[in-house]
């Protein structure tokens, strides 16, 4: 079955960096588009970044120029490099992929930006 396992979250000071990882299994990773979403307390889940199977990327306006999504098909892993973090980036970050019939989510990894 499809499994998505996020890691790399933590507590970081404003201006700092983190790299999130999502290890995928149970499907043909190289053929799948992958996304990162986040959900802050009291807010709706929002799309942060996507990467297609052809390595095309797209970002939310709020993270453009600061975050970078990438993938390693040999490792079945998608990454989110986050730089210049600020408190508004504090959220639970989820990895996501979709098939024709449904979406799949990981359990999430917490990112907290605070001094």
N, C-alpha and C positions, 0 to 999 in steps of 0.2 A: 504494500500500500504506500501511498505518497506520504513521505515524512519530510518536514522542514524543521531544522534545528538551528536556532539563532544563538549567537554568543558574541561576547566582546563589549557588552554594555558595562556601565559603571558610573562612578562619580567623577566629574571633571570640572575644573575651574573654568570660568568664562575665558574665552580665547583659546582654549585647549582643543585637543583633537582626540578622536577615537576612531577605530575601525571595527565595524560590525561584520560578522561572517554568518552565512546561512548555508549549512550543509544539507544537500538535498538527496533524496533517494526514492526509489519506487516508480520512477518514470524516466523517460529519455530526456535528460537535462539539456543536452545540446540543442534540442528541438524546441525548447520551451522559453517563452518570455518570462522574465522574473521581475518582481517589484519589491520595493520596500514601502511600507506604510508606517504611520505612527499615530498614537492616540494619547493625548494629554488628559489629565483628570478633568472631567466635566465637559470635554469637547468630543466632537465626532472624529472617527478615524479618518485620516487624510493620506492621500498618496504623496509620497516623498520623491521617489525616483523609479524609473523603469529601464530595463535593458532587454532588447529583443534578442532573438536567436541569432540575428545578423549583427549584433553588437551596437545597434542604434540605441541611443539613450535619450531620456527625457526627464525633466526635473520640475518640481514645484517652484514657483517664483521665489518663495521664501528661502530656498536653499541653493539657488543657482549661484555658481561661483564659489561655493563653500563646500558642497558635498559632491562626491564622485562615486558613481556606481560602476562596478566591473564584474566580470565573471571569469572563472577558470573551468572550462569544460572538462579538463583532465581530472579535476578534483571534485566535480559536481558541486561547486561552491560559488555563491554570489557574495560580493562584498559591498559595503557602503563606507567609504572614507569620509569622515566628517571633520572639517576644519573650522576654525573660528567659531566655535560653539558659543551660544549665548543661552540665557535662562529660558528663552522661548522654545528652545529645542528639547527641553525636558519632556520626556514622553516614554511610553512603552513602544518599542520599535518591532514591527512584524515583517517577516518575509512572506511572500505570496507568489503563487503561480495559479494559472487557470487552465482548465480544459474546456471543451465545448459545453460540458454539463454542469460544472461547479468550480468554485474557487477553493484553494487549499491554503491554510495558514499555519505558521509555526506558533510556538507558545509565547513568543515575544522575549525581548531583552530590554531591561530598563536602562535608560540613559538619563542621568541627572546632572544638570549644569548648575553649579552653585559655588559661591566662594565661602 
